[in-house]
Amino acid sequence: MSNKKIKIGLTGGIGVGKTYVGQIFINLGYPVFNADIEAKECIQNNHQLQNSIKNKFGEKIYVKGVLQREKLADIVFNDVLALKQLNNLVHPIVKKKFDDWCEKQTAKIIIKEAAILFESNSHITLDHVICVSTNLDTRIERIKKRDNISRKQIIDRIENQMPQIEKEKLSDFVINNDGTQLILPQVLDIIYQIN
């Protein structure tokens, strides 16, 4: 019997509730690697990456070793090329962390949660992809509560990501997280189909 792990991507645009769905997988005993959290950690603590970011975006992007998140967000969410350049710096380091993490996991099914799964081509190394989806108004309300930013900033960020409908088309499964369906039965159904 093969002990090959089944690697599942968990994606969706900003504010769809990926982390909430990821937590359900964790509660069911499936480990989740949160690529977005890992990327933030690398940007803050990986000195090689910090130097690359400073070279690309200027020394003042870090003050006393602390990333100026709002300054960086202002740059990359208003310039598609800058966002791509940042992702190209961060992605290989996060990919290496994910590969190392995978080696240590013992569960049959493991999850990689990432907002830009398709944009970074991370989906290529995964067996299945689940897209979490919800309507635009719900997304905007969630982001407003969570990040305390303006509607315009939220729309800019949403528009800088691959359209939600495209993510759904590229995914093997879609979880509806707009409050009209319970999440747990949807997750259990997907696990059943994958097994």
N, CA, C and O of each residue as an XYZ file, in Angstrom:
780
protein
N       0.839     -1.200      0.000
C       0.000      0.000      0.000
C       0.878      1.256      0.000
O       1.846      1.350      0.755
N       0.524      2.214     -0.856
C       1.311      3.446     -0.986
C       1.088      4.352      0.221
O      -0.028      4.476      0.725
N       2.177      4.986      0.675
C       2.011      5.962      1.755
C       2.191      7.377      1.209
O       2.566      8.300      1.931
N       1.906      7.520     -0.113
C       2.007      8.817     -0.756
C       0.966      9.762     -0.151
O      -0.202      9.413      0.019
N       1.425     10.942      0.159
C       0.499     11.944      0.702
C      -0.314     12.556     -0.428
O       0.185     12.750     -1.537
N      -1.559     12.853     -0.134
C      -2.399     13.590     -1.082
C      -2.296     15.062     -0.700
O      -2.674     15.462      0.401
N      -1.772     15.865     -1.638
C      -1.579     17.296     -1.374
C      -2.716     18.085     -2.006
O      -2.956     18.012     -3.211
N      -3.405     18.834     -1.165
C      -4.561     19.604     -1.626
C      -4.291     21.091     -1.450
O      -3.851     21.534     -0.389
N      -4.559     21.853     -2.501
C      -4.480     23.304     -2.406
C      -5.807     23.862     -1.934
O      -6.869     23.383     -2.330
N      -5.744     24.876     -1.087
C      -6.937     25.574     -0.613
C      -6.745     27.042     -0.970
O      -5.863     27.711     -0.432
N      -7.574     27.532     -1.877
C      -7.365     28.896     -2.363
C      -8.683     29.652     -2.466
O      -9.740     29.155     -2.078
N      -8.592     30.853     -2.994
C      -9.741     31.750     -3.132
C      -9.242     33.167     -2.918
O      -8.193     33.383     -2.312
N      -9.991     34.118     -3.413
C      -9.587     35.517     -3.294
C      -9.606     36.011     -1.859
O     -10.077     35.320     -0.955
N      -9.088     37.211     -1.661
C      -9.063     37.839     -0.339
C     -10.489     37.955      0.209
O     -11.404     38.375     -0.498
N     -10.659     37.579      1.469
C     -11.951     37.744      2.140
C     -12.979     36.655      1.918
O     -14.126     36.801      2.338
N     -12.592     35.551      1.258
C     -13.582     34.483      1.027
C     -13.724     33.542      2.222
O     -14.705     32.805      2.320
N     -12.739     33.566      3.138
C     -12.804     32.695      4.312
C     -11.959     31.443      4.207
O     -12.315     30.402      4.759
N     -10.827     31.536      3.492
C      -9.929     30.376      3.352
C      -9.441     29.868      4.699
O      -9.439     28.664      4.953
N      -9.024     30.794      5.565
C      -8.436     30.403      6.855
C      -9.485     29.724      7.730
O      -9.174     28.787      8.465
N     -10.719     30.196      7.649
C     -11.824     29.575      8.391
C     -12.009     28.125      7.928
O     -12.143     27.217      8.748
N     -12.015     27.921      6.620
C     -12.152     26.564      6.068
C     -10.925     25.723      6.431
O     -11.046     24.542      6.756
N      -9.740     26.348      6.371
C      -8.509     25.659      6.766
C      -8.582     25.159      8.199
O      -8.111     24.065      8.508
N      -9.176     25.970      9.077
C      -9.317     25.589     10.486
C     -10.215     24.364     10.634
O      -9.996     23.539     11.520
N     -11.210     24.242      9.782
C     -12.088     23.060      9.807
C     -11.282     21.811      9.441
O     -11.440     20.763     10.067
N     -10.427     21.924      8.435
C      -9.554     20.793      8.080
C      -8.649     20.422      9.264
O      -8.472     19.244      9.573
N      -8.085     21.435      9.918
C      -7.218     21.184     11.086
C      -8.014     20.465     12.180
O      -7.534     19.499     12.773
N      -9.227     20.943     12.437
C     -10.080     20.324     13.478
C     -10.411     18.867     13.145
O     -10.648     18.058     14.041
N     -10.425     18.541     11.854
C     -10.693     17.158     11.423
C      -9.425     16.299     11.402
O      -9.479     15.107     11.101
N      -8.279     16.921     11.726
C      -7.032     16.164     11.818
C      -6.138     16.242     10.596
O      -5.167     15.492     10.485
N      -6.461     17.156      9.665
C      -5.633     17.317      8.464
C      -4.742     18.546      8.625
O      -5.248     19.654      8.805
N      -3.404     18.364      8.561
C      -2.506     19.508      8.749
C      -2.615     20.512      7.604
O      -2.775     20.139      6.442
N      -2.524     21.793      7.959
C      -2.625     22.872      6.974
C      -1.369     23.742      7.038
O      -0.971     24.206      8.107
N      -0.759     23.950      5.881
C       0.372     24.864      5.735
C      -0.204     26.161      5.183
O      -0.711     26.190      4.062
N      -0.128     27.233      5.967
C      -0.671     28.513      5.517
C       0.443     29.309      4.834
O       1.278     29.924      5.497
N       0.442     29.288      3.499
C       1.514     29.915      2.726
C       1.565     31.426      2.942
O       2.641     32.022      2.913
N       0.404     32.047      3.157
C       0.369     33.508      3.335
C       1.025     33.913      4.656
O       1.765     34.895      4.708
N       0.757     33.162      5.713
C       1.387     33.431      7.019
C       2.888     33.163      6.923
O       3.697     33.938      7.433
N       3.257     32.056      6.264
C       4.681     31.725      6.096
C       5.408     32.807      5.292
O       6.549     33.152      5.597
N       4.743     33.334      4.270
C       5.351     34.395      3.452
C       5.619     35.633      4.309
O       6.688     36.237      4.219
N       4.643     36.007      5.139
C       4.821     37.176      6.025
C       5.983     36.948      6.984
O       6.771     37.856      7.248
N       6.082     35.723      7.502
C       7.160     35.381      8.443
C       8.525     35.473      7.743
O       9.489     35.985      8.312
N       8.590     34.973      6.506
C       9.843     35.022      5.739
C      10.240     36.473      5.441
O      11.406     36.847      5.567
N       9.254     37.278      5.047
C       9.521     38.691      4.728
C      10.081     39.411      5.955
O      10.916     40.307      5.829
N       9.616     39.013      7.143
C      10.058     39.674      8.366
C      11.383     39.124      8.900
O      12.166     39.867      9.492
N      11.639     37.822      8.695
C      12.765     37.186      9.391
C      13.872     36.592      8.524
O      14.932     36.243      9.043
N      13.650     36.471      7.217
C      14.674     35.892      6.354
C      15.552     37.033      5.813
O      15.102     37.838      4.998
N      16.808     37.089      6.279
C      17.677     38.229      5.951
C      18.011     38.305      4.464
O      18.106     39.395      3.901
N      18.185     37.166      3.839
C      18.462     37.143      2.395
C      17.272     37.760      1.634
O      17.457     38.567      0.723
N      16.052     37.362      2.027
C      14.846     37.893      1.382
C      14.693     39.390      1.669
O      14.339     40.165      0.780
N      14.963     39.788      2.917
C      14.891     41.215      3.273
C      15.804     42.037      2.367
O      15.407     43.092      1.872
N      17.025     41.553      2.152
C      17.976     42.278      1.295
C      17.459     42.382     -0.136
O      17.598     43.423     -0.779
N      16.865     41.301     -0.632
C      16.299     41.318     -1.992
C      15.154     42.326     -2.090
O      15.034     43.046     -3.081
N      14.313     42.370     -1.050
C      13.176     43.308     -1.043
C      13.678     44.754     -0.968
O      13.150     45.636     -1.644
N      14.695     44.986     -0.146
C      15.290     46.338     -0.059
C      15.872     46.754     -1.405
O      15.698     47.896     -1.833
N      16.561     45.834     -2.072
C      17.147     46.139     -3.389
C      16.080     46.517     -4.406
O      16.291     47.378     -5.261
N      14.930     45.856     -4.299
C      13.855     46.078     -5.271
C      13.001     47.295     -4.924
O      12.597     48.047     -5.811
N      12.724     47.490     -3.623
C      11.741     48.513     -3.219
C      12.327     49.646     -2.375
O      11.598     50.538     -1.944
N      13.645     49.612     -2.138
C      14.296     50.698     -1.399
C      14.538     50.339      0.058
O      13.776     49.587      0.666
N      15.617     50.894      0.606
C      16.036     50.627      1.998
C      14.942     50.962      3.012
O      14.813     50.299      4.041
N      14.150     52.005      2.710
C      13.158     52.503      3.680
C      11.934     51.606      3.823
O      11.032     51.897      4.607
N      11.907     50.506      3.056
C      10.789     49.563      3.164
C      10.857     48.809      4.499
O       9.862     48.261      4.974
N      12.072     48.797      5.096
C      12.259     48.272      6.463
C      12.766     49.416      7.328
O      13.672     50.146      6.925
N      12.191     49.575      8.508
C      12.678     50.566      9.473
C      13.078     49.812     10.733
O      12.245     49.174     11.377
N      14.366     49.891     11.079
C      14.922     49.150     12.226
C      14.562     47.664     12.140
O      14.204     47.031     13.134
N      14.670     47.128     10.918
C      14.417     45.697     10.711
C      12.957     45.299     10.618
O      12.646     44.119     10.459
N      12.041     46.284     10.716
C      10.603     45.974     10.670
C      10.040     46.408      9.315
O      10.178     47.564      8.915
N       9.409     45.475      8.622
C       8.809     45.781      7.329
C       7.706     46.817      7.504
O       6.867     46.704      8.398
N       7.718     47.818      6.649
C       6.652     48.824      6.621
C       5.544     48.298      5.698
O       5.488     48.618      4.511
N       4.672     47.486      6.287
C       3.655     46.753      5.516
C       2.772     47.668      4.659
O       2.517     47.388      3.488
N       2.311     48.770      5.270
C       1.408     49.657      4.530
C       2.115     50.280      3.333
O       1.530     50.426      2.260
N       3.371     50.643      3.528
C       4.155     51.234      2.438
C       4.313     50.224      1.295
O       4.137     50.558      0.124
N       4.649     48.982      1.662
C       4.808     47.937      0.648
C       3.467     47.648     -0.039
O       3.416     47.489     -1.258
N       2.386     47.580      0.743
C       1.044     47.330      0.182
C       0.668     48.428     -0.806
O       0.117     48.153     -1.872
N       0.974     49.692     -0.438
C       0.674     50.810     -1.343
C       1.386     50.651     -2.678
O       0.834     50.973     -3.730
N       2.621     50.150     -2.626
C       3.393     49.964     -3.863
C       2.811     48.812     -4.677
O       2.445     48.986     -5.839
N       2.729     47.635     -4.059
C       2.399     46.434     -4.843
C       0.933     46.340     -5.244
O       0.613     45.711     -6.253
N       0.028     46.958     -4.468
C      -1.382     46.878     -4.856
C      -1.778     47.982     -5.831
O      -2.941     48.082     -6.222
N      -0.815     48.805     -6.221
C      -1.063     49.819     -7.247
C      -0.184     49.607     -8.475
O      -0.176     50.434     -9.387
N       0.551     48.503     -8.500
C       1.481     48.241     -9.592
C       1.604     46.728     -9.772
O       2.248     46.042     -8.978
N       0.976     46.231    -10.825
C       0.928     44.782    -11.064
C       2.343     44.199    -11.194
O       2.617     43.112    -10.687
N       3.230     44.922    -11.869
C       4.603     44.441    -12.047
C       5.329     44.332    -10.703
O       6.037     43.356    -10.452
N       5.150     45.336     -9.846
C       5.787     45.319     -8.514
C       5.282     44.131     -7.697
O       6.059     43.478     -7.001
N       3.989     43.854     -7.783
C       3.412     42.712     -7.058
C       4.024     41.408     -7.572
O       4.361     40.518     -6.791
N       4.162     41.311     -8.878
C       4.760     40.113     -9.487
C       6.220     39.957     -9.028
O       6.668     38.854     -8.717
N       6.949     41.077     -8.992
C       8.360     41.043     -8.566
C       8.464     40.587     -7.108
O       9.328     39.781     -6.765
N       7.581     41.107     -6.257
C       7.590     40.700     -4.849
C       7.304     39.207     -4.732
O       8.005     38.487     -4.022
N       6.263     38.746     -5.437
C       5.918     37.325     -5.393
C       7.062     36.445     -5.889
O       7.297     35.364     -5.350
N       7.779     36.915     -6.928
C       8.912     36.150     -7.457
C      10.048     36.030     -6.451
O      10.801     35.057     -6.478
N      10.176     37.013     -5.564
C      11.202     36.955     -4.510
C      10.777     36.013     -3.381
O      11.575     35.223     -2.876
N       9.497     36.118     -2.998
C       8.994     35.398     -1.815
C       8.683     33.932     -2.128
O       8.957     33.047     -1.318
N       8.110     33.685     -3.304
C       7.577     32.352     -3.605
C       8.581     31.204     -3.482
O       8.249     30.191     -2.867
N       9.802     31.313     -4.042
C      10.729     30.169     -3.934
C      11.079     29.808     -2.484
O      11.292     28.637     -2.169
N      11.137     30.807     -1.611
C      11.475     30.558     -0.205
C      10.314     29.855      0.498
O      10.526     28.935      1.288
N       9.089     30.293      0.205
C       7.900     29.657      0.794
C       7.743     28.239      0.250
O       7.359     27.330      0.986
N       8.036     28.049     -1.031
C       7.942     26.707     -1.636
C       8.880     25.732     -0.925
O       8.505     24.596     -0.638
N      10.100     26.188     -0.647
C      11.082     25.347      0.063
C      10.561     24.994      1.464
O      10.689     23.854      1.911
N       9.973     25.985      2.151
C       9.414     25.725      3.488
C       8.278     24.702      3.412
O       8.161     23.828      4.271
N       7.443     24.822      2.374
C       6.337     23.877      2.196
C       6.872     22.471      1.952
O       6.384     21.507      2.543
N       7.877     22.352      1.080
C       8.467     21.030      0.787
C       9.040     20.397      2.055
O       8.845     19.206      2.300
N       9.746     21.195      2.860
C      10.311     20.692      4.128
C       9.195     20.271      5.086
O       9.291     19.243      5.757
N       8.146     21.074      5.137
C       6.991     20.793      6.007
C       6.325     19.481      5.585
O       5.975     18.656      6.429
N       6.153     19.296      4.275
C       5.518     18.071      3.748
C       6.253     16.818      4.205
O       5.633     15.818      4.567
N       7.589     16.884      4.184
C       8.413     15.741      4.581
C       8.112     15.292      6.007
O       8.206     14.107      6.326
N       7.751     16.245      6.862
C       7.545     15.939      8.288
C       6.126     15.467      8.607
O       5.866     14.989      9.711
N       5.206     15.598      7.643
C       3.806     15.265      7.921
C       3.557     13.760      7.812
O       4.150     13.072      6.980
N       2.665     13.270      8.673
C       2.333     11.845      8.648
C       0.904     11.586      8.166
O       0.550     10.445      7.871
N       0.090     12.626      8.084
C      -1.296     12.463      7.623
C      -1.318     12.103      6.138
O      -0.425     12.485      5.381
N      -2.346     11.367      5.736
C      -2.474     10.962      4.326
C      -2.834     12.177      3.451
O      -2.358     12.307      2.323
N      -3.675     13.052      3.991
C      -4.095     14.254      3.251
C      -3.509     15.476      3.950
O      -3.691     15.662      5.153
N      -2.808     16.302      3.185
C      -2.257     17.543      3.737
C      -2.703     18.715      2.856
O      -2.921     18.561      1.654
N      -2.831     19.867      3.474
C      -3.412     21.033      2.804
C      -2.407     22.174      2.717
O      -1.682     22.461      3.670
N      -2.380     22.817      1.554
C      -1.606     24.054      1.402
C      -2.610     25.181      1.138
O      -3.254     25.226      0.090
N      -2.726     26.080      2.103
C      -3.615     27.234      1.952
C      -2.815     28.392      1.383
O      -1.804     28.798      1.957
N      -3.271     28.927      0.242
C      -2.549     30.035     -0.396
C      -3.495     30.869     -1.248
O      -4.265     30.330     -2.042
N      -3.433     32.171     -1.081
C      -4.281     33.077     -1.861
C      -3.901     33.042     -3.339
O      -4.770     33.073     -4.211
N      -2.596     32.979     -3.615
C      -2.147     33.056     -5.016
C      -1.609     31.713     -5.503
O      -0.524     31.639     -6.079
N      -2.369     30.673     -5.267
C      -1.975     29.308     -5.639
C      -1.764     29.181     -7.149
O      -0.762     28.621     -7.594
N      -2.708     29.702     -7.933
C      -2.608     29.603     -9.391
C      -1.599     30.609     -9.940
O      -0.804     30.290    -10.825
N      -1.642     31.828     -9.402
C      -0.748     32.879     -9.888
C       0.719     32.509     -9.710
O       1.563     32.897    -10.518
N       1.025     31.751     -8.641
C       2.420     31.359     -8.370
C       2.754     29.987     -8.966
O       3.862     29.479     -8.794
N       1.777     29.393     -9.670
C       1.930     28.051    -10.261
C       2.152     26.965     -9.211
O       2.644     25.885     -9.540
N       1.801     27.229     -7.960
C       1.954     26.225     -6.892
C       1.028     25.034     -7.098
O       1.311     23.932     -6.630
N      -0.080     25.258     -7.800
C      -1.067     24.186     -7.990
C      -0.496     23.010     -8.784
O      -1.005     21.893     -8.693
N       0.565     23.260     -9.566
C       1.150     22.227    -10.429
C       1.630     21.017     -9.622
O       1.546     19.882    -10.091
N       2.134     21.263     -8.404
C       2.692     20.175     -7.590
C       1.649     19.532     -6.661
O       1.983     18.659     -5.860
N       0.384     19.970     -6.774
C      -0.669     19.464     -5.882
C      -1.577     18.481     -6.610
O      -1.667     18.494     -7.838
N      -2.245     17.630     -5.841
C      -3.126     16.618     -6.429
C      -4.520     17.152     -6.731
O      -5.138     16.756     -7.719
N      -5.013     18.044     -5.891
C      -6.352     18.630     -6.068
C      -6.314     20.065     -5.558
O      -5.461     20.432     -4.750
N      -7.259     20.871     -6.047
C      -7.394     22.240     -5.542
C      -8.844     22.503     -5.166
O      -9.770     22.203     -5.919
N      -9.014     23.073     -3.980
C     -10.327     23.500     -3.497
C     -10.334     25.023     -3.511
O      -9.411     25.661     -3.006
N     -11.371     25.595     -4.088
C     -11.527     27.050     -4.071
C     -12.660     27.402     -3.114
O     -13.764     26.870     -3.227
N     -12.380     28.301     -2.171
C     -13.420     28.818     -1.272
C     -14.003     30.042     -1.954
O     -13.267     30.889     -2.461
N     -15.325     30.134     -1.966
C     -15.971     31.210     -2.716
C     -17.091     31.862     -1.914
O     -17.768     31.212     -1.116
N     -17.269     33.148     -2.141
C     -18.396     33.870     -1.566
C     -18.652     35.104     -2.422
O     -17.858     35.417     -3.309
N     -19.745     35.804     -2.167
C     -20.065     36.971     -2.998
C     -19.225     38.184     -2.600
O     -18.660     38.234     -1.507
N     -19.154     39.148     -3.497
C     -18.282     40.313     -3.338
C     -18.618     41.131     -2.092
O     -17.716     41.548     -1.366
N     -19.913     41.364     -1.836
C     -20.303     42.188     -0.678
C     -19.838     41.564      0.631
O     -19.354     42.261      1.523
N     -19.988     40.241      0.740
C     -19.542     39.530      1.947
C     -18.032     39.659      2.102
O     -17.531     39.877      3.205
N     -17.310     39.523      0.993
C     -15.845     39.653      1.023
C     -15.439     41.033      1.530
O     -14.584     41.160      2.406
N     -16.061     42.057      0.969
C     -15.714     43.435      1.346
C     -15.969     43.658      2.839
O     -15.134     44.240      3.532
N     -17.124     43.196      3.334
C     -17.455     43.361      4.767
C     -16.437     42.646      5.655
O     -15.997     43.195      6.665
N     -16.063     41.420      5.276
C     -15.093     40.645      6.068
C     -13.736     41.353      6.125
O     -13.123     41.454      7.188
N     -13.273     41.845      4.959
C     -11.959     42.495      4.900
C     -11.978     43.797      5.693
O     -11.019     44.127      6.390
N     -13.096     44.541      5.575
C     -13.248     45.810      6.328
C     -13.089     45.560      7.816
O     -12.358     46.277      8.501
N     -13.778     44.537      8.315
C     -13.710     44.185      9.751
C     -12.309     43.740     10.147
O     -11.790     44.145     11.187
N     -11.708     42.911      9.315
C     -10.426     42.291      9.641
C      -9.257     43.267      9.530
O      -8.419     43.339     10.429
N      -9.197     44.022      8.425
C      -8.011     44.827      8.128
C      -8.189     46.318      8.392
O      -7.224     47.082      8.368
N      -9.440     46.724      8.644
C      -9.710     48.128      8.949
C      -9.160     49.058      7.849
O      -8.482     50.045      8.134
N      -9.470     48.714      6.583
C      -9.039     49.548      5.459
C     -10.271     49.997      4.668
O     -11.368     49.467      4.848
N     -10.069     50.978      3.793
C     -11.192     51.571      3.056
C     -11.711     50.630      1.978
O     -11.026     49.699      1.554
N     -12.942     50.898      1.547
C     -13.563     50.119      0.472
C     -12.695     50.182     -0.789
O     -12.518     49.175     -1.474
N     -12.152     51.374     -1.094
C     -11.311     51.538     -2.288
C     -10.071     50.655     -2.194
O      -9.700     50.004     -3.171
N      -9.421     50.627     -1.018
C      -8.231     49.783     -0.838
C      -8.592     48.302     -1.027
O      -7.838     47.531     -1.619
N      -9.767     47.934     -0.505
C     -10.223     46.541     -0.631
C     -10.442     46.187     -2.103
O      -9.983     45.147     -2.573
N     -11.149     47.064     -2.826
C     -11.419     46.822     -4.248
C     -10.105     46.731     -5.030
O      -9.957     45.877     -5.904
N      -9.143     47.623     -4.708
C      -7.826     47.576     -5.374
C      -7.174     46.214     -5.180
O      -6.623     45.641     -6.120
N      -7.239     45.698     -3.955
C      -6.613     44.400     -3.663
C      -7.330     43.261     -4.382
O      -6.694     42.357     -4.925
N      -8.648     43.315     -4.379
C      -9.429     42.281     -5.070
C      -9.113     42.309     -6.565
O      -8.937     41.263     -7.190
N      -9.041     43.518     -7.131
C      -8.793     43.646     -8.572
C      -7.370     43.253     -8.955
O      -7.102     42.948    -10.117
N      -6.456     43.259     -7.983
C      -5.080     42.838     -8.244
C      -4.918     41.328     -8.221
O      -3.869     40.806     -8.600
N      -5.960     40.620     -7.774
C      -5.894     39.161     -7.739
C      -6.581     38.579     -8.973
O      -7.361     39.250     -9.648
N      -6.270     37.323     -9.244
C      -6.971     36.616    -10.312
C      -8.466     36.638     -9.988
O      -8.837     36.428     -8.833
N      -9.339     36.888    -10.979
C     -10.777     36.914    -10.692
C     -11.244     35.607    -10.035
O     -10.799     34.518    -10.395
N     -12.153     35.749     -9.064
C     -12.665     34.605     -8.309
C     -13.229     33.533     -9.241
O     -13.018     32.340     -9.025
N     -13.941     33.965    -10.269
C     -14.557     33.013    -11.200
C     -13.496     32.160    -11.908
O     -13.720     30.980    -12.180
N     -12.334     32.771    -12.206
C     -11.237     32.039    -12.836
C     -10.685     30.979    -11.883
O     -10.419     29.845    -12.282
N     -10.516     31.374    -10.606
C     -10.015     30.412     -9.604
C     -10.963     29.221     -9.494
O     -10.531     28.072     -9.403
N     -12.267     29.517     -9.505
C     -13.265     28.439     -9.399
C     -13.143     27.483    -10.593
O     -13.184     26.264    -10.426
N     -12.992     28.051    -11.802
C     -12.898     27.227    -13.016
C     -11.671     26.316    -12.983
O     -11.725     25.179    -13.451
N     -10.571     26.815    -12.433
C      -9.319     26.054    -12.399
C      -9.283     25.014    -11.264
O      -8.418     24.138    -11.249
N     -10.217     25.117    -10.327
C     -10.226     24.241     -9.146
C     -11.005     22.955     -9.398
O     -11.868     22.889    -10.274
N     -10.676     21.935     -8.606
C     -11.400     20.658     -8.685
C     -12.689     20.690     -7.875
O     -13.665     20.018     -8.208
N     -12.677     21.485     -6.805
C     -13.836     21.584     -5.913
C     -14.043     23.047     -5.521
O     -13.088     23.819     -5.444
N     -15.302     23.418     -5.275
C     -15.608     24.768     -4.787
C     -16.425     24.637     -3.508
O     -17.415     23.908     -3.459
N     -15.992     25.358     -2.471
C     -16.744     25.425     -1.213
C     -17.445     26.776     -1.161
O     -16.804     27.822     -1.260
N     -18.761     26.745     -1.006
C     -19.547     27.967     -0.917
C     -19.538     28.444      0.537
O     -20.012     27.743      1.430
N     -18.996     29.640      0.763
C     -18.887     30.187      2.116
C     -19.625     31.521      2.241
O     -19.120     32.465      2.850
N     -20.843     31.590      1.650
C     -21.606     32.836      1.745
C     -22.692     32.785      2.819
O     -23.533     33.678      2.914
N     -22.655     31.716      3.627
C     -23.618     31.610      4.725
C     -24.884     30.860      4.361
O     -25.725     30.628      5.229
N     -25.050     30.467      3.085
C     -26.268     29.750      2.679
C     -26.127     28.236      2.833
O     -27.123     27.511      2.830
N     -24.872     27.757      2.970
C     -24.630     26.321      3.144
C     -23.650     26.113      4.288
O     -22.741     26.916      4.496
N     -23.845     25.020      5.034
C     -22.898     24.688      6.094
C     -21.571     24.265      5.448
O     -21.549     23.613      4.405
N     -20.478     24.651      6.094
C     -19.149     24.352      5.542
C     -18.750     22.900      5.794
O     -18.247     22.230      4.893
N     -18.972     22.413      7.017
C     -18.500     21.070      7.380
C     -18.974     19.983      6.412
O     -18.151     19.183      5.967
N     -20.281     19.918      6.062
C     -20.694     18.876      5.112
C     -19.985     18.994      3.756
O     -19.685     17.981      3.124
N     -19.717     20.223      3.313
C     -19.008     20.422      2.038
C     -17.577     19.871      2.138
O     -17.094     19.209      1.219
N     -16.909     20.152      3.262
C     -15.540     19.666      3.477
C     -15.529     18.142      3.534
O     -14.702     17.498      2.890
N     -16.446     17.570      4.304
C     -16.502     16.106      4.447
C     -16.780     15.429      3.108
O     -16.228     14.367      2.821
N     -17.634     16.042      2.289
C     -17.956     15.488      0.971
C     -16.705     15.469      0.079
O     -16.461     14.495     -0.634
N     -15.927     16.542      0.125
C     -14.693     16.617     -0.670
C     -13.698     15.555     -0.208
O     -13.105     14.857     -1.031
N     -13.514     15.432      1.120
C     -12.589     14.418      1.661
C     -13.028     13.024      1.213
O     -12.200     12.197      0.833
N     -14.340     12.773      1.262
C     -14.896     11.481      0.830
C     -14.554     11.214     -0.645
O     -14.140     10.113     -1.007
N     -14.736     12.243     -1.489
C     -14.460     12.076     -2.930
C     -12.966     11.851     -3.200
O     -12.595     11.077     -4.082
N     -12.121     12.536     -2.430
C     -10.664     12.417     -2.624
C     -10.159     11.052     -2.169
O      -9.298     10.451     -2.811
N     -10.708     10.568     -1.048
C     -10.301      9.250     -0.533
C     -10.833      8.139     -1.416
O     -10.592      6.963     -1.141
